[in-house]
């Protein structure tokens, strides 16, 4: 689901992801979006973007401050 603003207690987390999204270079990243999802019984938010050089979708890891490839299972 795309980002929403219906969880006021999550606002700092969303704002942090928005700030990271704004710093992404358009020459390196495209389609950067914030998604909300249920992670271990709690609502969470994730920043996802496509790395142009590889075409792979990556997600931002707040603990490390880096993007990791997203492993999609079909």
Buried (B, 14 or more C-beta within 10 A) or exposed (E): EEBEEEEEEBEEBBEBBBEBBEEBEEEEBEEBEBBBEEEEEEEEBBBBBBBBEEEBBBBBEEEEEEBEEEEEEE
